[in-house]
Amino acid sequence: MDTLTHALSGTLLARATAPSQRHQDPLALGERVLVGTLAAAFPDSDFILRWVTDLLTYLNWHRGITHSVIMLPFWGMLLATLFWWFGGKQKPWRAYLGVSLLGLSIHIAGDLITAYGTQILAPLSNYKAAWPTTFVIDPWFTGIIVMGLLGSWYWRRSRLPAMAGLALLVTYVGFQGILRTQALALGDEYARQQSLTTIQVHALPQPLSPFNWKIVVVTPQEYYLSQVNLLRKQLAVPASPNPPFWVRLYTAYPPPAAMRWAQYRLYGNPDQETLARTVWHQEALQGYRRFALLPALYAIDRGADHLCVWFVDLRFTLPSLTPPFRYGGCRQENDSSWKLRQLLGNLGS
C-alpha cells in the first residue's frame, strides 16, 4: 500500500476504537487520531534506506524489520515513548502505546494483502509473507477509508461511521479474496487443459479494478501468463487509435473467454539458455535472485563493446508499460567478469 493510504487507515482505526465515552480515554480525540495516523505511517520510514544504499538493496530490505510482527512490541513502545515525550509527559504512557500498536498493526495488515511480500519474521527470517488480494495502489480501497473519515468528520460525536468504514474495508478485501480464488481456478483449469504438471499458480491483483488479475502458471521450466477481467463479457476496445496509457491499461484485461496466454522462460529460448543461465547464477546477481519471485529473461543486449543479459520479475509487469526493476549482468569487451547493472529506459539508450 502507498504510505498515504496506510496513514489514513491508522486514522480510521484510531477513531473507530476510541471509547464511546470521551472521559474514558486519557487522550483527546484529536491527539488519538494523530497518534494513530503517524504510527500507521511509521513502518514506511524504512524508505530512509533508499538514501544511503542502492535500489536493489533497498528493495530487499524494504518491508523488513519495521514491518515485523516480532519487532511490533518494540516499535510500539518506542513510538509511545516519543509521543508521550512530545506530548508533555502529562498523560499515561500506556494510552499512547495502545494506539501506536493499532497503527503499526493495520500497516502490516495492509501490506500483507499486496504481492510484494512482507518480512513479518524479521530479523529472524527474511521470509516474505503475502496474501495478494489488493493492488499496491487501489483507489477503491483508499476511497472506502476516505468515506469512513468523511462520515466521522460529519458525525463527530459518533464512532459508528469509522466502524462502518472499517467493516466495509474488511468486506471489500474479503470480496477481493473471492475474486482471487476465481482467478486461481482459471490458472488451474489452463494447466489441466495443457496437461501441465508440477505447477504453482499465482493470481496477482492489477490496477484500476478489483476484477483485473494477472495469472501466472509456473512449471519447472516455463511460465504461462495471462491477464483477465473477471467481470467483462466482451473485449474492451479503446475509442481512439492512440489512447493514453491508462486507457491502454484498462482495456488490456479481456474477459475469461478471450484470455490469451504468453510463455516466458527464466533462461529464454534454447539458443539463449546457456548464456542466460551463466549470467543468472553469477555472484553479482545474488541480490536480484533474492528479490525476484518470478524471474524471466527480458533481453540480451549485444553492443560493439558490451554484452548485457537482462532479467525482469513478472510480478511487476503491466500491459503497455515498461516494467520496473530490470536487472542483469553486463561485461565489457575483453572482460570476463560480470557486473550487476540496472536497466533504465529503453534498450540501447
Buried (B, 14 or more C-beta within 10 A) or exposed (E): BEBEBBBBBBBBBBBBBBEEEEEEBBBEBEBBBBBBBBBBBBBBEBEEBBEEEEEBBBBBBBBBBBBBBBBBEEBBBEBBBBBBEEBEEEBEBEBBBBBBBBBBBBBBBBBBBBBBBBBBBBEEEEEBBBBBBBBBBBEBBBEBBBBBBEBBEEEEEBBEBBBBBBEBBEEBBEEBBEBBEBBBBBBBEBBEEEEBEEBEBBBBBBBBBBBBBBBBBBBEEBBBBBBBBBEBEEEEEEEEEEBEEEBBBBBBBBBBEEBEBEEBBBBBEEEBBEBBBEBBEBEBBEBBBEBBBBBBBBBBBEEEEEBBBBBBBBBBBBBEBEBBBBBBBBBEEEEEEBBBBBBEEEEEE
